[in-house]
């Protein structure tokens, strides 16, 4: 079947350039460009070089793609690049293999397991907060990312391995994320084969990370320990239908992506939340009252997380306004119908949770930080309008883990400190593989 996208009567976004398509706009102004697509149409074409990509811009069509027809879509080009680098882990795998991996990994993220992880999370967050001194200026983004990585590594690995893997991830991660962002938008795959300084840095960084994680997996397997770590659970997991486990290579692929998923989003939310608290004293006071009332000066426990309801509202609003998922991609694995149009197998689709969550049709005054949107009894947006951990068969398997991470960290910091930005300038939004804030230097004041 020969396919001309214009046959589908779907508009093309303005500004398409010969050969490059819309790549220059994605590189220069990616966040405004993604938000502008909703004014083009519910569906709109953009071009990554010569390749047409269908952008899905409304909650109902996104729900149709992710949930109703979720099995008709595989992961798209962005995830292909992650798979090429780190292996066929759960977030990037497709079809029956994805279903098998989800069955194998799911027990590691059951509520009972998360309850065990909360103690480690709270101890890590308490240690960071206790290390600060009144009047100290802290680089909050750096501190938060280091903390989240520490939490993930301590639950993933045995204690004697955790520090080694953390050190290599901290060394290489920024280079890897920048390289993935470029590869997902490049108009041709040939560019990543060129011996440029950027490509060489990317290859060195990914090679170091692979070596560190694969070494940790081999060490755990050789030891035969059942130490309660996530890694030991993954190595011991067996498919209930076949009795088969995962290869060492597959376990390493899963570890890479758990490290990625468990560090970035939670770390970024700390920057945005404490920035908003500094601008909204009444909101901050309410958070402090809740944390003091629930914790009474002690570390958070699993039973406390459900009682920190206003803390949850704050995090929910941060994930709405500052969602790091500025670009996701899917690929139709069969002919699909969307918005009254038929599209052939192989059609690449793209959507932005950052843009979705700022849509004024779903969220009045969308740029205003307002945790009361999520108060008990408040009217909620339509289905598909707010999906911070995606939905359908691809809903994030670790969403409960992420909520526990973020809640425990906010409680640990807020129980001790007020954070005041050094600069009046808000953190800049930096769209890389994810949309992240730039560094936010804060002065800590004892409460």
C-alpha positions as CSV (number, residue, x, y, z in Angstrom):
1,X,0.0,0.0,0.0
2,X,1.5,3.4,-1.0
3,X,0.8,6.0,1.5
4,X,0.6,9.7,1.0
5,X,-0.2,11.4,4.4
6,X,-2.2,14.2,2.7
7,X,-4.7,11.5,1.5
8,X,-5.9,11.4,5.2
9,X,-7.1,14.9,5.1
10,X,-5.1,15.7,8.2
11,X,-3.4,19.2,8.3
12,X,0.4,19.6,8.3
13,X,1.9,21.9,10.9
14,X,3.2,25.2,9.4
15,X,6.9,25.8,9.0
16,X,8.0,22.6,7.2
17,X,11.4,23.0,5.6
18,X,12.8,21.0,2.6
19,X,14.8,17.9,3.7
20,X,14.7,18.9,7.4
21,X,11.0,19.0,7.8
22,X,10.1,20.4,11.3
23,X,13.3,19.3,13.0
24,X,14.6,22.9,13.2
25,X,11.5,23.9,15.2
26,X,11.9,20.9,17.4
27,X,15.5,21.8,18.1
28,X,15.0,25.6,18.6
29,X,11.6,25.9,20.3
30,X,10.4,22.4,21.1
31,X,8.0,23.1,24.0
32,X,6.1,26.0,22.3
33,X,6.1,24.0,19.0
34,X,4.5,21.0,20.7
35,X,1.9,23.2,22.3
36,X,1.1,25.0,19.1
37,X,0.1,21.7,17.4
38,X,-3.3,21.7,19.2
39,X,-4.2,24.8,17.2
40,X,-3.4,23.0,13.9
41,X,-5.9,20.2,14.6
42,X,-6.9,17.3,16.8
43,X,-4.5,15.4,14.6
44,X,-1.6,17.1,12.7
45,X,1.3,15.9,10.6
46,X,4.9,17.0,11.4
47,X,8.0,15.8,9.5
48,X,11.2,14.5,11.1
49,X,13.2,15.1,7.9
50,X,11.3,13.3,5.2
51,X,9.4,11.1,7.7
52,X,5.8,12.0,8.4
53,X,4.7,11.7,12.1
54,X,1.1,11.9,13.2
55,X,0.7,14.1,16.3
56,X,-2.3,13.3,18.6
57,X,-3.5,16.4,20.4
58,X,-6.7,15.7,22.3
59,X,-7.5,13.6,25.4
60,X,-10.1,11.5,23.7
61,X,-7.9,10.5,20.7
62,X,-5.0,9.8,23.0
63,X,-7.2,7.6,25.2
64,X,-8.3,5.8,22.0
65,X,-4.6,5.2,21.0
66,X,-3.2,4.3,24.4
67,X,-6.1,2.4,26.0
68,X,-9.0,1.4,23.6
69,X,-6.6,0.4,20.8
70,X,-3.5,0.1,22.8
71,X,-2.5,-3.3,21.4
72,X,-2.5,-1.9,17.9
73,X,0.5,0.3,18.7
74,X,4.1,-0.5,19.5
75,X,6.8,1.9,20.8
76,X,8.1,4.3,18.1
77,X,11.3,5.9,17.0
78,X,12.3,7.5,20.3
79,X,12.1,4.1,22.0
80,X,13.9,2.4,19.2
81,X,16.9,4.6,20.1
82,X,16.7,3.6,23.7
83,X,16.5,-0.1,22.8
84,X,19.5,0.2,20.5
85,X,21.5,1.7,23.4
86,X,20.3,-0.3,26.5
87,X,18.5,-3.4,25.2
88,X,14.9,-4.5,25.0
89,X,13.7,-3.6,28.5
90,X,10.1,-3.4,29.5
91,X,9.4,0.2,28.6
92,X,10.7,-0.2,25.1
93,X,9.7,-3.8,24.3
94,X,6.6,-4.8,22.2
95,X,4.0,-7.5,21.7
96,X,4.1,-10.8,23.5
97,X,7.6,-10.2,24.8
98,X,6.4,-7.0,26.5
99,X,3.5,-8.9,28.2
100,X,5.9,-11.6,29.4
101,X,8.4,-9.1,30.8
102,X,5.6,-7.2,32.6
103,X,4.4,-10.5,34.3
104,X,8.0,-11.2,35.4
105,X,8.7,-7.7,36.8
106,X,5.3,-6.8,38.3
107,X,5.9,-8.6,41.6
108,X,8.9,-6.3,42.3
109,X,6.5,-3.3,42.4
110,X,3.6,-4.7,44.3
111,X,2.5,-2.6,47.3
112,X,4.0,-5.1,49.8
113,X,7.4,-4.6,48.2
114,X,7.0,-0.8,48.0
115,X,6.3,-0.8,51.7
116,X,9.7,-2.4,52.3
117,X,11.4,0.2,50.0
118,X,9.9,3.1,51.8
119,X,12.2,2.6,54.8
120,X,15.2,2.9,52.5
121,X,13.7,5.9,50.7
122,X,12.9,7.7,54.0
123,X,16.4,7.0,55.4
124,X,18.1,8.3,52.3
125,X,15.9,11.5,52.2
126,X,16.5,12.1,56.0
127,X,20.2,11.7,55.5
128,X,20.3,14.3,52.8
129,X,18.1,16.8,54.7
130,X,20.2,16.2,57.9
131,X,23.4,17.0,56.0
132,X,22.3,20.6,55.2
133,X,23.1,23.5,57.5
134,X,21.2,26.7,58.2
135,X,22.0,29.3,55.6
136,X,23.7,26.8,53.3
137,X,23.2,27.3,49.5
138,X,22.4,23.9,47.9
139,X,22.1,23.0,44.2
140,X,18.7,21.4,44.5
141,X,18.5,19.7,41.2
142,X,21.9,18.0,41.7
143,X,21.0,17.1,45.3
144,X,17.5,15.7,44.2
145,X,18.9,13.6,41.3
146,X,21.7,12.2,43.5
147,X,19.1,11.3,46.2
148,X,16.7,9.6,43.8
149,X,19.5,7.7,42.1
150,X,20.7,6.6,45.6
151,X,17.1,5.4,46.5
152,X,16.9,3.4,43.3
153,X,20.4,2.0,43.5
154,X,19.9,0.9,47.1
155,X,16.7,-0.9,46.3
156,X,18.1,-2.4,43.1
157,X,21.5,-3.6,44.2
158,X,23.3,-5.1,47.2
159,X,24.9,-2.4,49.3
160,X,28.5,-3.3,48.2
161,X,27.5,-2.8,44.5
162,X,25.2,0.2,44.8
163,X,27.9,2.9,45.3
164,X,29.9,1.8,42.2
165,X,26.9,1.8,39.9
166,X,25.8,5.2,41.2
167,X,29.1,6.7,40.5
168,X,29.2,5.6,36.9
169,X,25.6,6.7,36.3
170,X,26.2,10.2,37.7
171,X,29.3,10.4,35.5
172,X,27.6,9.4,32.3
173,X,23.9,10.2,32.5
174,X,23.7,13.7,31.2
175,X,25.7,12.8,28.1
176,X,23.4,9.8,27.5
177,X,20.2,11.8,27.8
178,X,21.4,14.5,25.4
179,X,22.5,11.8,22.9
180,X,19.1,10.1,23.0
181,X,17.2,13.3,22.5
182,X,19.2,14.1,19.4
183,X,18.9,10.6,17.9
184,X,15.1,10.6,18.3
185,X,14.8,13.9,16.3
186,X,17.6,13.5,13.8
187,X,16.3,13.6,10.2
188,X,18.4,10.6,9.2
189,X,20.0,7.7,11.2
190,X,23.2,8.2,9.3
191,X,24.1,11.3,11.4
192,X,24.6,9.2,14.5
193,X,27.2,7.1,12.7
194,X,29.5,10.0,12.0
195,X,32.7,10.2,14.1
196,X,31.7,13.6,15.7
197,X,32.8,14.6,19.2
198,X,29.2,14.3,20.4
199,X,28.7,10.8,19.0
200,X,32.0,9.7,20.5
201,X,31.1,11.1,23.9
202,X,27.8,9.3,23.7
203,X,29.4,5.9,22.8
204,X,31.9,6.2,25.6
205,X,29.2,7.1,28.2
206,X,26.9,4.4,27.2
207,X,29.7,1.9,27.1
208,X,30.7,2.8,30.7
209,X,27.2,2.5,32.0
210,X,26.6,-0.9,30.3
211,X,29.8,-2.2,31.8
212,X,28.9,-1.1,35.3
213,X,25.4,-2.6,35.2
214,X,26.3,-5.8,33.4
215,X,29.1,-6.2,36.0
216,X,26.6,-5.8,38.8
217,X,24.2,-8.3,37.3
218,X,27.0,-10.9,36.9
219,X,28.3,-10.3,40.4
220,X,24.8,-10.8,41.9
221,X,24.2,-14.0,39.8
222,X,27.5,-15.5,40.8
223,X,27.0,-14.8,44.5
224,X,23.6,-16.5,44.4
225,X,22.4,-14.2,47.2
226,X,18.7,-13.6,47.9
227,X,19.2,-10.3,49.6
228,X,15.8,-8.7,49.0
229,X,17.2,-6.3,46.3
230,X,15.2,-5.7,43.1
231,X,18.1,-7.3,41.2
232,X,18.0,-10.5,43.1
233,X,14.2,-10.6,42.5
234,X,14.6,-10.1,38.7
235,X,17.3,-12.8,38.5
236,X,15.0,-15.3,40.4
237,X,11.8,-14.4,38.5
238,X,10.2,-17.2,36.5
239,X,7.3,-17.0,34.1
240,X,4.3,-18.7,35.6
241,X,3.3,-20.0,32.1
242,X,6.7,-21.3,30.9
243,X,8.9,-21.5,33.9
244,X,11.6,-19.5,32.1
245,X,13.6,-16.7,33.6
246,X,15.4,-13.8,32.1
247,X,18.9,-13.9,30.6
248,X,21.6,-11.9,32.2
249,X,21.5,-9.5,29.2
250,X,17.8,-9.0,29.7
251,X,18.1,-8.3,33.4
252,X,20.7,-5.7,32.6
253,X,18.3,-4.1,30.1
254,X,15.6,-3.9,32.7
255,X,18.0,-2.4,35.3
256,X,19.1,0.3,32.9
257,X,15.6,1.5,32.4
258,X,14.6,1.3,36.0
259,X,17.6,3.5,36.9
260,X,16.4,6.0,34.2
261,X,12.7,5.9,35.1
262,X,13.3,6.0,38.9
263,X,15.7,9.0,38.9
264,X,14.7,11.7,36.5
265,X,11.0,12.5,37.0
266,X,11.1,12.3,40.8
267,X,14.2,14.4,41.0
268,X,12.8,17.1,38.6
269,X,9.6,17.3,40.6
270,X,11.5,18.3,43.7
271,X,12.9,21.4,41.9
272,X,9.5,22.5,40.6
273,X,7.7,21.9,43.9
274,X,10.1,23.8,46.1
275,X,10.3,26.6,43.6
276,X,6.5,26.9,43.7
277,X,6.5,26.8,47.6
278,X,8.9,29.7,47.6
279,X,6.4,31.7,45.5
280,X,3.3,30.7,47.4
281,X,3.7,31.1,51.2
282,X,0.1,30.1,51.9
283,X,0.6,26.8,50.1
284,X,3.9,26.2,51.8
285,X,2.3,26.9,55.2
286,X,-0.4,24.3,54.6
287,X,2.2,21.7,53.5
288,X,4.3,22.4,56.7
289,X,1.2,22.0,58.9
290,X,0.3,18.6,57.2
291,X,3.8,17.2,57.5
292,X,4.2,18.3,61.1
293,X,0.8,16.9,62.0
294,X,1.3,13.5,60.3
295,X,4.9,12.9,61.1
296,X,5.4,14.7,64.4
297,X,9.1,14.9,63.8
298,X,9.8,11.3,62.8
299,X,10.6,9.7,59.4
300,X,7.7,8.8,57.1
301,X,6.4,5.3,57.1
302,X,4.3,3.5,54.4
303,X,1.1,4.2,56.4
304,X,1.9,7.9,56.4
305,X,1.9,8.3,52.7
306,X,-1.8,8.0,52.3
307,X,-2.3,10.6,55.1
308,X,-0.2,13.2,53.4
309,X,-3.1,14.2,51.1
310,X,-2.1,17.8,50.5
311,X,1.5,16.7,49.7
312,X,0.0,14.4,47.1
313,X,-2.1,17.3,45.6
314,X,1.1,19.4,45.3
315,X,3.0,16.6,43.5
316,X,0.0,16.0,41.3
317,X,-0.1,19.6,40.2
318,X,3.7,19.6,39.6
319,X,3.3,16.6,37.4
320,X,0.6,18.4,35.5
321,X,2.3,21.7,35.0
322,X,5.9,20.5,34.6
323,X,5.6,17.0,33.1
324,X,8.9,15.9,31.7
325,X,7.3,13.9,28.9
326,X,7.4,16.5,26.2
327,X,7.6,13.9,23.5
328,X,6.5,10.2,23.3
329,X,6.1,8.1,20.1
330,X,4.1,5.1,19.1
331,X,4.0,3.1,15.8
332,X,0.9,1.4,14.5
333,X,1.5,-2.4,14.1
334,X,-1.7,-2.8,12.0
335,X,-4.1,-0.5,10.1
336,X,-5.7,1.8,12.7
337,X,-8.6,4.2,12.8
338,X,-8.1,7.5,14.6
339,X,-10.3,10.6,14.5
340,X,-12.4,9.2,11.6
341,X,-9.3,8.5,9.5
342,X,-7.6,5.3,8.5
343,X,-3.8,5.0,8.8
344,X,-1.7,2.1,7.6
345,X,0.6,-0.1,9.6
346,X,3.9,1.6,10.3
347,X,2.4,5.0,10.9
348,X,4.5,6.9,13.4
349,X,2.6,8.9,16.0
350,X,3.7,11.4,18.5
351,X,2.1,13.0,21.6
352,X,3.3,15.3,24.4
353,X,2.1,15.0,28.0
354,X,3.6,18.4,28.7
355,X,1.3,19.9,26.1
356,X,-1.7,17.7,27.0
357,X,-1.5,18.8,30.7
358,X,-1.4,22.5,29.7
359,X,-4.4,22.4,27.4
360,X,-6.8,25.2,28.4
361,X,-9.7,23.0,27.2
362,X,-9.0,20.6,30.1
363,X,-7.4,22.9,32.7
364,X,-8.7,26.5,33.1
365,X,-5.9,29.0,33.5
366,X,-3.5,26.1,32.7
367,X,-0.2,28.0,33.6
368,X,-1.3,28.7,37.1
369,X,0.0,26.4,39.8
370,X,-3.1,25.4,41.7
371,X,-3.1,22.2,43.9
372,X,-6.8,22.9,44.7
373,X,-7.5,21.4,41.2
374,X,-6.9,18.0,42.9
375,X,-8.7,18.6,46.2
376,X,-11.3,16.0,47.3
377,X,-14.5,16.7,45.5
378,X,-13.0,19.1,43.0
379,X,-14.3,18.5,39.4
380,X,-11.8,16.3,37.5
381,X,-10.7,16.6,33.8
382,X,-12.0,14.2,31.2
383,X,-10.5,10.8,30.9
384,X,-7.2,10.9,29.1
385,X,-6.5,14.6,30.0
386,X,-4.2,13.9,32.9
387,X,-2.0,10.8,32.6
388,X,1.3,11.4,34.4
389,X,2.3,7.8,34.2
390,X,0.6,7.1,30.9
391,X,-2.4,4.7,30.7
392,X,-3.4,1.4,29.1
393,X,-1.0,-1.5,28.6
394,X,1.9,0.9,28.8
395,X,1.1,2.5,32.1
396,X,4.3,2.9,34.1
397,X,4.8,-0.3,36.2
398,X,6.7,1.8,38.8
399,X,4.1,4.6,39.4
400,X,3.6,3.5,43.0
401,X,7.3,3.5,43.6
402,X,7.6,7.0,42.2
403,X,4.8,8.4,44.4
404,X,6.5,6.8,47.4
405,X,9.9,8.3,46.4
406,X,8.5,11.8,45.9
407,X,6.2,11.9,49.0
408,X,8.9,10.6,51.3
409,X,11.4,13.2,50.0
410,X,9.0,16.2,50.2
411,X,8.1,15.2,53.8
412,X,11.7,14.8,54.9
413,X,12.7,18.2,53.5
414,X,9.6,20.1,54.5
415,X,9.8,18.8,58.1
416,X,13.1,20.6,58.6
417,X,13.7,23.3,56.1
418,X,12.3,26.3,54.1
419,X,14.0,26.7,50.7
420,X,14.5,30.1,49.2
421,X,15.8,30.5,45.6
422,X,19.1,32.4,45.3
423,X,17.8,34.0,42.1
424,X,14.4,35.5,41.3
425,X,14.6,33.9,37.9
426,X,12.5,30.7,37.7
427,X,14.2,27.5,36.6
428,X,14.5,27.2,32.9
429,X,12.7,24.4,31.1
430,X,15.3,22.3,29.2
431,X,13.8,19.8,26.7
432,X,16.3,16.9,26.3
433,X,15.3,13.3,26.3
434,X,12.9,14.6,29.0
435,X,12.0,18.1,29.9
436,X,14.1,19.0,32.9
437,X,14.7,22.2,34.9
438,X,18.2,23.8,34.9
439,X,20.0,24.0,38.2
440,X,18.1,25.8,41.0
441,X,20.3,27.0,43.8
442,X,18.4,27.3,47.1
443,X,19.3,28.7,50.6
444,X,18.0,26.5,53.3
445,X,16.5,28.0,56.5
446,X,15.6,25.9,59.5
447,X,11.8,25.9,60.2
